């Protein structure tokens, strides 16, 4: 069938039912996340149909907005980010599918960053190499479309824990799926923490630490490591239903969706070196584990107390203004043009700028390196995984650091977010860390 040829609905159904690509789409659409979504199902159907038929001129942001979301003809995608936000959510749901129900699929479907055209490839082949991203706008007919722009306290804790429950389900499934990727050269800065004949441990945050909101109590790393620290944060008298939920949370291994997104990105980038990478919770780490190997710590000190070990060596420090209060990065030594503090989103899911830091430093033992990824909100933490995954973002970070004196650094990142999705990333400030 010729590219762009108009076919009837009957012919479309017959063609697609025989096409292995559409058969995978149908299996994906039957899963719970898509059955419950009023937007992702028609979005995936539209992208799949147009991609398989080769109708790339129909896969611009404006065409998708009018065809799928009912936007008026001629609307401005620059002022309405619905397509970008939902395509980003769709990309994450596809990753979830292949980590869980679809881990045995032989055909992988992805939406490469910088395109709305679905990519179909064998599970045994290497991912497509990086391609330069073009500015947002409608793509010329017959070409790939333009890219995407980059009590009260108790209930807060319960909401955080509920989100973490959803996040924890597929983490290790993602890990095993990522290991199927073939060997490739490790990109900077991951090549400093994933190295030949050395073990690398990714330490995700422990959402149980958020129970500190119930007891209005700061938890130091020393306290976190003590048996029974959870009991010290939970009030003695509570509603029976809340008590049962807290018991479940206390006995479960939970982390955030953003942490697992970052961990997935790192393991995927590791490719054939993923067999040297393990993922663990902050709750399961022990002090003696830090004597050897390389580590990636995800989360700030309020969710991953282990990161407090490195605070004294960093210029940008996460500060919480009271238990459950405003969070910001403190700039301990501001340079000309820099702010003394960088405050992010009021809460996860709101629109605006959030902040995160990425830091590479030698381990305290001197027997390895440590990469620390900290975001004020989930949007900031998730954006660090995007930065590591994108060659252009990594190159921009290297240029911003601009020093060959020390391989160690820290960088403050600004993330523009909307509806829980980071849309653009920029480097605000950097510092060199001496060994």
C-alpha positions in Angstrom: 0.0 0.0 0.0 1.4 3.4 -0.9 2.4 5.9 1.8 -0.4 8.3 2.4 -3.0 6.4 0.4 -6.5 6.9 1.6 -8.2 3.6 2.5 -11.6 2.6 3.7 -12.5 1.7 7.3 -13.0 -1.9 6.2 -9.7 -2.0 4.5 -8.0 -0.4 7.5 -9.4 -3.0 9.8 -8.3 -5.9 7.6 -4.9 -4.5 7.1 -4.3 -3.7 10.8 -5.6 -7.1 12.0 -2.9 -8.8 10.0 -0.2 -6.3 10.9 2.0 -7.4 13.8 2.5 -3.8 14.8 -1.3 -3.2 15.2 -1.7 -6.5 17.1 0.7 -5.2 19.7 -1.2 -2.0 19.9 -4.4 -3.9 20.5 -2.8 -5.8 23.3 -1.6 -2.6 24.9 -5.1 -1.0 24.6 -6.6 -3.9 26.6 -4.4 -3.2 29.7 -5.8 -1.4 32.7 -4.0 2.0 32.3 -5.5 2.4 28.8 -9.0 1.0 29.7 -9.3 3.7 32.4 -8.0 6.6 30.3 -10.3 8.7 28.2 -7.4 10.4 26.4 -4.5 8.0 26.1 -6.5 5.3 24.2 -7.6 7.5 21.3 -4.2 9.2 21.3 -2.3 5.8 20.9 -4.9 4.6 18.3 -4.4 7.8 16.2 -0.6 7.8 16.4 -0.5 4.1 15.5 -2.8 4.3 12.5 -1.0 7.3 11.0 2.5 5.9 11.8 1.8 2.5 10.3 0.2 4.1 7.2 3.1 6.5 6.8 0.8 9.6 7.1 3.5 11.7 8.8 1.9 14.9 7.7 -1.0 14.0 10.1 1.4 13.7 13.0 2.1 17.3 13.8 1.1 18.8 17.2 -1.7 20.9 15.6 -3.2 17.9 13.7 -3.1 15.7 16.7 -4.7 18.4 18.8 -7.6 18.8 16.4 -8.1 15.1 15.6 -7.7 13.6 19.0 -8.5 16.4 21.5 -11.1 18.3 19.6 -9.1 21.6 19.5 -10.3 24.2 17.0 -8.6 24.3 13.6 -5.8 26.8 13.7 -5.3 26.7 17.5 -1.9 27.6 18.9 0.1 24.6 20.3 2.4 27.2 21.9 -0.4 28.3 24.2 -2.0 24.9 24.7 0.3 22.0 25.8 -2.4 19.3 25.9 -0.7 17.2 23.1 2.8 17.5 24.6 1.6 16.6 28.1 -0.5 13.6 27.0 2.2 12.3 24.6 4.7 12.4 27.5 2.2 10.4 29.6 1.7 7.9 26.8 5.5 7.4 26.5 5.7 6.5 30.2 2.7 4.1 29.9 4.3 2.3 27.0 7.4 1.9 29.2 5.2 0.5 32.0 3.6 -2.0 29.6 6.9 -3.4 28.5 8.1 -3.6 32.0 5.1 -5.5 33.2 2.5 -7.2 31.0 4.5 -6.8 27.8 7.9 -7.9 29.0 7.8 -10.9 26.6 6.7 -8.9 23.6 9.1 -9.3 20.6 8.1 -5.9 19.1 8.9 -2.8 21.1 6.8 0.4 20.4 8.3 3.7 21.5 7.8 7.4 20.8 11.3 8.8 20.3 11.8 12.2 21.9 11.5 14.8 19.2 8.8 13.0 17.2 5.2 12.0 17.3 5.8 9.0 14.9 5.7 5.7 16.7 8.9 3.7 16.4 8.6 -0.1 16.0 11.7 -2.3 16.6 12.6 -5.8 17.6 13.2 -6.3 21.3 16.6 -7.7 20.3 17.9 -4.7 18.4 19.6 -1.7 19.7 17.6 1.5 20.2 17.8 4.2 17.4 20.8 6.5 17.9 20.2 10.1 18.9 18.9 12.5 16.3 19.0 16.3 16.6 15.8 17.9 17.8 14.1 20.6 15.7 12.1 23.5 17.0 8.4 23.1 17.8 6.0 23.6 14.9 4.2 21.7 12.1 6.4 19.4 10.1 6.4 19.6 6.3 4.2 17.0 4.6 5.8 13.6 4.3 8.4 14.3 7.1 8.6 13.4 10.8 6.7 15.9 12.9 8.2 18.5 15.2 9.2 17.5 18.7 7.7 18.1 22.1 8.8 21.1 24.2 10.9 20.1 26.5 -5.9 15.2 60.0 -4.3 17.4 57.4 -0.7 16.2 57.9 -1.8 12.6 58.0 -3.7 12.8 54.8 -0.7 14.4 53.1 1.4 11.4 54.1 -1.3 9.0 53.0 -1.5 10.7 49.6 2.2 10.4 49.1 2.2 6.8 50.2 -0.7 6.0 47.8 1.2 7.4 44.9 4.2 5.5 45.9 2.3 2.2 45.9 1.4 2.7 42.3 5.0 3.5 41.5 6.6 0.5 43.1 4.8 -2.2 41.1 6.9 -2.3 38.0 10.3 -1.1 39.0 12.1 -4.4 38.8 10.2 -5.4 35.7 11.7 -2.3 34.0 15.1 -3.3 35.1 14.9 -6.8 33.5 13.4 -5.3 30.3 16.2 -2.8 30.0 18.8 -5.5 30.3 17.7 -6.9 26.9 19.3 -3.9 25.2 22.6 -4.6 23.5 26.0 -3.2 24.6 26.7 0.4 23.8 29.2 3.0 24.9 28.2 4.5 28.2 27.5 8.2 28.0 28.9 10.8 30.4 28.4 11.2 33.4 27.1 7.6 33.8 30.5 6.3 32.7 31.9 7.6 36.0 29.6 5.4 38.1 29.0 2.4 35.8 32.5 0.9 35.1 34.0 -2.4 34.1 34.4 -5.0 36.8 32.7 -2.7 39.4 29.3 -2.9 41.0 26.9 0.0 40.8 23.9 0.3 43.1 21.0 2.7 42.4 19.4 3.7 45.7 15.8 5.0 45.4 14.0 7.0 48.0 12.0 5.4 50.8 8.4 6.8 50.8 8.0 5.5 54.4 10.2 8.4 55.4 7.2 10.7 54.5 5.4 9.4 57.6 7.5 12.0 59.4 4.6 14.4 58.4 2.4 12.5 60.8 4.7 13.0 63.7 5.9 16.4 62.7 9.4 15.2 63.2 12.7 15.6 61.3 14.5 12.3 60.8 18.2 12.3 60.6 20.1 9.5 58.9 21.2 8.2 62.4 17.6 8.0 63.5 16.5 6.5 60.2 18.9 3.6 60.7 17.6 2.8 64.2 15.1 -0.1 64.6 11.6 1.2 65.3 12.0 4.6 63.8 8.7 4.3 62.1 6.8 3.7 65.3 8.2 7.0 66.7 6.5 8.9 63.9 3.1 7.4 64.0 0.5 8.7 66.5 -0.8 6.2 69.1 -4.4 6.9 68.4 -5.8 6.9 64.9 -8.9 5.9 62.9 -8.8 2.1 62.4 -8.9 2.4 58.6 -6.0 4.8 58.5 -4.1 2.6 61.0 -4.5 -0.4 58.7 -3.2 1.6 55.7 -0.2 2.8 57.7 0.5 -0.8 58.7 0.6 -1.7 55.0 2.8 1.2 54.1 5.2 0.4 56.9 5.6 -3.2 55.8 6.0 -2.4 52.1 8.9 -1.3 50.0 7.6 1.8 48.3 9.3 4.6 46.3 8.2 7.3 43.9 7.3 7.1 40.3 9.9 9.7 39.4 12.6 7.7 41.1 11.8 4.6 39.1 11.7 6.6 35.9 15.2 7.8 36.7 16.4 4.3 37.6 14.9 2.9 34.4 16.7 5.6 32.3 20.0 4.8 33.9 19.7 1.0 33.4 18.6 1.5 29.8 21.6 3.7 29.1 23.8 1.1 30.7 22.8 -1.3 28.0 25.0 -4.5 28.1 26.6 -3.2 31.3 23.3 -3.4 33.1 24.3 -6.7 34.6 26.6 -4.7 36.9 23.7 -2.5 38.1 21.3 -3.3 41.0 18.4 -1.3 42.3 17.6 -1.1 46.0 15.6 1.0 48.4 17.2 3.4 50.9 15.5 1.3 53.6 17.6 -1.8 52.6 21.0 -0.1 52.4 23.6 -0.5 55.2 26.5 1.7 56.1 29.0 -1.1 55.4 27.7 -1.3 51.8 29.2 2.0 51.0 32.8 0.8 51.5 33.1 -0.3 47.9 31.4 0.2 44.6 29.7 3.0 42.8 26.3 4.5 43.8 23.5 6.5 42.4 21.3 8.1 45.1 17.9 9.4 44.0 15.9 11.8 46.2 16.6 14.6 48.7 17.4 14.0 52.4 13.7 14.1 53.3 12.9 11.0 51.2 16.4 9.4 50.9 18.2 10.2 54.2 21.5 8.8 52.7 21.9 11.9 50.6 22.6 13.8 53.8 26.0 12.2 53.8 27.0 14.4 51.0 25.4 17.7 52.0 28.6 19.2 53.4 30.4 18.8 50.1 27.7 20.4 48.0 26.9 24.1 47.4 23.2 23.6 46.6 21.4 22.1 49.5 17.7 21.0 49.8 16.0 22.9 52.6 12.5 22.3 54.0 10.9 25.3 55.8 9.4 23.3 58.6 7.9 19.8 58.5 5.8 19.7 55.2 6.7 23.3 54.5 8.1 25.1 51.5 11.1 23.3 49.9 13.9 25.1 48.1 17.6 24.9 47.2 19.9 27.0 49.4 22.8 28.5 47.4 25.4 28.5 50.1 27.8 30.7 48.2 26.0 32.8 45.6 28.0 34.1 42.6 27.1 37.3 40.7 23.7 36.9 39.0 22.7 33.9 41.2 19.9 33.8 43.8 20.5 32.9 47.4 17.6 30.4 47.2 15.7 28.6 44.4 12.1 27.8 45.3 10.2 25.3 43.1 6.6 24.2 42.6 4.1 24.6 45.5 3.1 21.0 45.0 3.5 18.2 42.5 1.2 18.6 39.5 1.1 22.4 39.5 2.5 24.5 36.6 5.7 26.5 36.8 9.4 26.0 37.4 10.9 23.4 39.6 14.5 22.8 40.5 16.8 19.8 40.8 20.5 19.1 41.2 22.8 16.5 39.7 26.1 15.9 41.4 29.0 13.7 40.7 31.6 13.2 43.5 34.0 10.6 44.9 32.7 8.3 47.5 33.7 8.9 51.1 35.7 5.7 51.1 37.6 6.7 48.0 36.8 3.3 46.4 34.2 4.5 43.9 32.1 7.4 42.7 28.6 8.7 43.6 26.0 10.3 41.5 23.3 12.2 43.5 20.0 13.2 41.8 17.8 15.5 43.9 14.6 17.3 42.9 12.4 19.5 45.0 9.3 17.8 43.6 8.7 14.8 41.4 8.8 16.9 38.3 12.4 18.0 39.1 13.5 14.4 40.0 12.0 13.0 36.8 13.6 15.6 34.6 17.0 14.4 35.7 16.3 11.1 34.0 15.3 13.0 30.9 18.6 15.0 31.0 20.6 11.8 31.3 18.7 10.2 28.5 19.1 13.1 26.0 22.4 13.6 24.2 21.7 17.3 23.6 20.9 17.9 27.3 24.0 16.0 28.4 26.2 18.1 26.0 24.6 21.3 27.3 25.4 20.3 30.8 29.0 19.5 29.9 29.4 22.9 28.2 27.9 24.7 31.3 30.4 22.9 33.6 33.2 23.9 31.2 36.1 22.7 33.3 38.7 20.0 32.8 40.4 20.5 36.2 38.2 18.0 38.0 35.8 15.3 36.8 33.5 16.0 39.7 30.7 18.6 39.7 27.3 19.7 40.8 24.7 21.5 38.7 21.4 23.2 39.5 18.8 22.5 36.9 15.6 24.5 36.2 12.6 22.5 35.0 9.5 24.0 33.5 6.6 21.7 34.2 2.9 21.5 33.5 0.3 18.9 34.8 3.0 16.8 36.5 5.2 16.6 33.3 8.6 18.3 32.9 8.6 20.1 29.5 11.9 21.8 29.3 15.3 21.7 31.1 18.0 24.4 31.5 21.2 24.6 33.5 21.1 27.5 36.1 24.4 27.2 37.8 27.3 24.8 38.2 30.1 24.1 40.7 33.3 22.1 40.4 33.9 19.6 43.2 37.5 18.9 44.2 38.4 15.2 44.9 
